[in-house]
Amino acid sequence: MLKEYKPIIGITIGDPSGIGPEIIIKALEKKEIYEECRPFVIGNVKVLERAAKEALKRDDLKCRAIDNPEKAEYEAGIINVMDCGEYDLTSLEWGKEQRLAGQIAMDAIHKSIELGTEGKLDAVTTAPINKVAIKMVGVRQAGHTEIYLDETKADYVLTMFDCFKMRVFHLSRHISLRNAIDYATKEHILNEIKRIDYQMKKLGFSNPKIAVAGINPHSGEGGLFGDEEIKEVIPAIEEAAAEGIQAVGPVPPDTLFSRGKNGEFDAILAMYHDQGHMPCKTLDLERSVSVTLGLPFIRCSVDHGTAFDISGKGIATNVSMVAAIETTIKYAKALYDAK
């Protein structure tokens, strides 16, 4: 019998003034993770040791420095770490936006992109960063997704929420609601349906069923409550169907996610950020994992921020980080199996 493939998973350390380092330590205490993958932290040993000592009140953290994740040994109880630089942590404070913290977070992201594009890891799990801190070191992008898109030179990225039986994609993300409605054109919707179909097939779905959300109440009710469905959404769905894609809708958003939770669809395309985010985060904030598809590698993220209000206190739960790592493993294996 062939041995089950164990993907190499890089975990970026996130903002060291937030809860990222401590929840990484807590998550990697789970032996089951080492049974399913080869995990290592991209960041800095001293940052992890600081979190262990100051936040978790532990002096027994075992770390091993590595320079090549493909040749490293992976053993539960020992955290492999690829150091991204030498830092003076004496000025680093918990729960505060700082230039040093932004630099450490960005160095880890840059290293993960380098390793991913070189094929030295299969997937990345990202701990949370602080947008103000990364701006202090000159980052112009809005966040993780845009950084990975630009620096990998990917043609596009898709943001997908993995939540219960749902895989929720978003036509638009960080733009105003008014602009999001204007963005929901036939061209954009059709392109997104095609990309979802392609990415889902890469993950092993032979003929994915894609539900497309309406924009207006009751999907416009035949034009009574808005005509965006008639002018933009339906024509995009019909053209996708004509090309052999199993796209259905527009499905009224007030029932779409209940049906999706029951497994009726392989994927859901939400028309704007909150339409897709709110149901997933309401169902389970800590276990809703953000997945970025379209990069040369899988990237998954915890679905919370740096939590400055509780950082350094050792009380942050590892639930979201564990869910993010497990989801990263799931899709990294799916990609491997589908090759």
C-alpha positions in Angstrom: 0.0 0.0 0.0 1.3 3.4 -0.9 2.1 5.7 2.0 -0.3 8.7 2.2 1.2 11.9 1.0 2.0 14.4 3.8 2.2 17.9 2.3 4.8 20.5 3.4 2.9 23.3 5.1 4.6 26.7 5.9 2.9 28.7 8.7 3.7 32.4 8.6 4.2 33.9 12.0 1.9 36.9 11.6 2.2 40.1 13.6 4.4 39.3 16.7 2.5 41.9 18.8 -0.7 40.0 18.2 -1.9 36.5 19.1 -0.4 34.8 16.0 2.8 33.3 17.6 1.0 31.9 20.7 -1.9 30.3 18.7 0.7 28.7 16.4 2.5 27.2 19.4 -0.8 25.9 20.8 -1.9 24.5 17.4 1.3 22.7 16.8 0.9 20.9 20.1 -1.6 18.7 18.3 0.1 15.5 17.3 -2.6 14.8 14.7 -1.2 17.7 12.6 2.1 16.0 12.3 0.4 12.8 11.3 -1.2 14.6 8.3 1.4 17.0 7.2 5.0 18.4 7.6 4.5 21.8 9.3 7.1 24.4 9.9 6.9 28.1 11.0 8.2 30.9 8.8 9.3 33.7 11.0 11.7 33.8 13.9 12.6 31.4 16.8 13.0 34.3 19.3 9.5 35.6 18.5 8.1 32.1 19.3 10.2 31.9 22.5 9.0 35.3 23.6 5.4 34.2 23.1 5.9 31.0 25.0 7.6 32.7 27.9 5.6 35.9 28.2 2.2 34.8 27.0 2.0 31.1 27.8 4.4 31.2 30.8 6.4 28.3 29.4 10.2 27.8 29.3 10.0 24.3 27.7 9.4 25.3 24.1 11.5 23.2 21.7 12.3 24.7 18.3 14.6 23.5 15.6 16.1 25.9 13.0 15.8 24.6 9.4 16.9 26.0 6.1 15.3 23.6 3.7 11.8 22.3 4.5 12.1 19.5 2.0 15.0 18.0 3.9 13.9 18.7 7.4 12.9 16.2 10.0 9.3 16.6 11.4 8.6 15.4 14.9 5.7 16.2 17.1 6.8 18.2 20.1 9.5 20.1 18.2 8.6 23.2 16.1 10.6 23.6 13.0 11.3 27.2 12.2 12.8 28.9 9.2 14.3 32.2 10.4 13.7 35.2 8.2 16.1 37.6 9.9 17.7 38.8 13.1 15.6 41.2 15.1 16.1 43.2 18.3 12.8 42.4 20.2 13.5 44.6 23.2 11.3 47.4 22.0 8.5 45.1 20.8 5.3 45.5 22.8 2.1 43.4 23.0 -1.0 44.8 21.4 0.5 47.8 19.7 1.0 48.8 16.0 4.7 48.9 15.4 7.1 49.1 12.5 9.2 46.2 13.8 6.2 44.0 14.0 5.2 44.9 10.5 8.7 44.1 9.2 8.7 40.7 10.9 5.3 39.8 9.5 6.2 40.9 6.0 9.6 39.1 6.0 7.7 35.9 6.8 5.2 36.5 4.0 8.0 37.3 1.5 9.8 34.0 2.5 6.6 32.0 2.1 6.1 33.4 -1.4 9.7 32.6 -2.3 9.4 29.0 -1.0 6.0 28.5 -2.7 7.1 29.7 -6.1 10.2 27.6 -5.9 8.1 24.5 -5.1 9.7 24.0 -1.7 6.3 23.9 0.1 2.9 22.7 -0.9 0.8 25.3 0.9 0.8 28.2 3.3 -1.2 28.9 6.4 -1.1 32.6 7.4 -1.4 34.0 10.9 -3.0 37.4 11.2 -1.2 40.6 10.3 -2.0 44.3 11.2 -2.7 46.5 8.2 -1.4 49.6 10.0 1.9 47.9 10.9 2.6 46.7 7.4 1.9 50.2 6.1 4.7 51.4 8.4 7.2 49.4 6.3 5.9 50.7 3.0 3.4 48.0 2.0 0.8 49.5 -0.4 -1.5 46.5 -0.7 -4.6 46.1 1.4 -3.7 42.8 2.9 -2.6 39.2 2.5 -4.6 38.4 -0.6 -3.4 41.4 -2.6 0.2 40.8 -1.5 0.2 37.2 -2.6 -1.5 38.1 -5.9 1.1 40.8 -6.8 4.2 39.0 -5.6 3.5 35.7 -7.2 2.4 37.4 -10.4 -0.7 35.2 -10.5 -3.3 36.1 -13.2 -6.0 36.2 -10.6 -6.9 35.0 -7.1 -10.2 33.7 -5.8 -11.2 34.1 -2.2 -13.1 31.1 -0.9 -14.6 30.5 2.6 -14.6 26.9 3.7 -17.4 26.5 6.1 -19.4 23.4 6.9 -20.3 21.9 3.5 -20.0 25.3 1.8 -17.3 26.7 -0.4 -18.2 30.3 -0.7 -16.5 32.5 -3.3 -16.7 36.3 -3.6 -17.1 38.3 -6.8 -15.7 41.4 -5.0 -14.0 41.9 -1.7 -12.7 45.1 -0.2 -14.7 47.8 -2.0 -17.7 49.7 -1.0 -21.2 48.2 -1.4 -22.1 50.8 -3.9 -19.1 50.0 -6.0 -19.6 46.3 -5.5 -23.0 46.5 -7.1 -21.6 48.4 -10.1 -18.8 45.7 -10.3 -21.4 42.9 -10.7 -21.5 43.0 -14.5 -22.1 40.1 -16.8 -18.4 40.1 -17.8 -17.1 40.0 -14.2 -19.7 37.3 -13.1 -19.0 35.1 -16.1 -15.2 35.3 -15.6 -15.6 34.4 -12.0 -17.9 31.4 -12.7 -15.3 30.1 -15.2 -12.5 30.6 -12.7 -14.4 28.8 -10.0 -15.2 25.9 -12.3 -11.5 25.6 -13.3 -10.2 25.8 -9.7 -12.8 23.3 -8.4 -11.9 20.8 -11.2 -8.2 21.2 -10.1 -9.4 20.2 -6.6 -11.0 17.0 -8.0 -14.6 18.0 -8.7 -15.4 16.6 -12.1 -18.5 18.8 -12.8 -18.9 21.2 -9.9 -22.4 22.6 -9.3 -22.0 26.4 -8.8 -24.8 28.4 -7.3 -24.8 32.1 -8.2 -26.4 34.4 -5.6 -28.8 37.2 -6.6 -28.1 40.8 -5.6 -31.5 42.1 -4.7 -34.2 40.8 -2.3 -35.7 37.6 -3.8 -33.2 38.0 -6.7 -35.1 41.0 -7.9 -38.5 39.2 -8.2 -38.6 39.5 -12.0 -37.5 43.2 -11.9 -39.8 44.4 -9.1 -37.0 44.9 -6.7 -34.1 45.7 -9.1 -33.1 44.6 -12.5 -29.4 43.7 -12.0 -30.3 40.0 -12.1 -32.1 40.4 -15.5 -29.4 42.6 -17.0 -26.2 41.0 -15.6 -26.5 37.9 -13.5 -28.9 35.7 -15.6 -27.0 36.4 -18.9 -23.7 35.4 -17.3 -25.2 32.2 -15.9 -26.8 31.3 -19.3 -23.5 31.8 -21.1 -21.6 29.8 -18.6 -24.2 27.0 -19.0 -23.9 27.2 -22.7 -20.1 26.5 -22.3 -20.9 23.3 -20.3 -20.5 24.8 -16.8 -23.0 23.6 -14.2 -24.0 27.1 -13.0 -27.4 27.7 -11.5 -29.3 30.7 -10.2 -29.6 33.5 -9.4 -30.5 31.9 -6.1 -32.2 34.3 -3.6 -29.5 35.0 -0.9 -31.9 34.6 2.0 -32.2 30.9 1.3 -29.0 30.2 -0.6 -26.7 29.6 2.4 -29.2 27.3 4.2 -29.3 25.2 1.1 -25.5 25.3 0.7 -25.0 24.3 4.3 -27.0 21.1 3.5 -24.6 20.3 0.7 -26.8 21.1 -2.3 -24.0 22.9 -4.1 -20.3 22.3 -4.6 -19.6 26.1 -4.7 -21.4 29.4 -4.1 -20.6 32.7 -5.7 -21.6 35.6 -3.5 -21.9 39.0 -5.2 -20.0 41.0 -2.6 -18.0 40.8 0.6 -20.6 40.8 3.3 -23.1 38.7 1.4 -20.7 35.7 1.7 -18.8 36.6 4.8 -21.7 37.1 7.2 -23.4 33.7 6.9 -20.1 31.9 7.2 -19.0 33.8 10.2 -22.4 33.5 11.8 -22.4 29.8 11.4 -18.9 29.4 12.9 -16.6 32.3 13.2 -13.6 30.3 14.5 -13.9 27.5 12.0 -14.6 29.5 8.9 -11.3 29.4 6.9 -10.4 31.8 4.1 -8.8 30.0 1.2 -6.9 31.7 -1.6 -7.0 29.9 -4.9 -5.2 30.8 -8.2 -1.8 31.1 -6.6 1.0 28.7 -7.5 0.2 27.1 -4.1 -2.7 26.9 -1.7 -3.0 29.6 0.9 -5.4 29.5 3.9 -5.9 31.9 6.8 -7.4 32.1 10.2 -10.6 34.1 10.1 -9.8 36.6 12.8 -7.4 39.5 13.3 -4.4 40.1 15.6 -6.6 40.5 18.7 -4.4 43.1 20.3 -6.8 43.4 23.2 -5.9 39.9 24.5 -2.4 39.4 22.9 0.4 38.4 25.3 -2.1 37.1 27.9 -2.1 33.5 26.9 -5.9 33.3 26.6 -6.3 33.2 22.9 -7.8 29.9 21.6 -6.1 27.9 18.9 -9.4 26.7 17.4 -9.2 29.0 14.3 -5.5 28.2 13.7 -6.1 24.5 13.9 -9.0 24.8 11.5 -6.9 26.8 9.1 -4.0 24.3 9.2 -6.4 21.4 8.8 -8.1 23.1 5.8 -4.7 23.8 4.3 -3.9 20.2 4.6 -7.2 19.1 3.0 -6.8 21.2 -0.1 -3.1 20.6 -0.5 -3.9 16.9 -0.5 -6.8 17.4 -2.9 -4.5 19.2 -5.4 -1.9 16.4 -5.1 -4.5 13.6 -5.5 -6.1 15.4 -8.5 -2.8 15.6 -10.4 
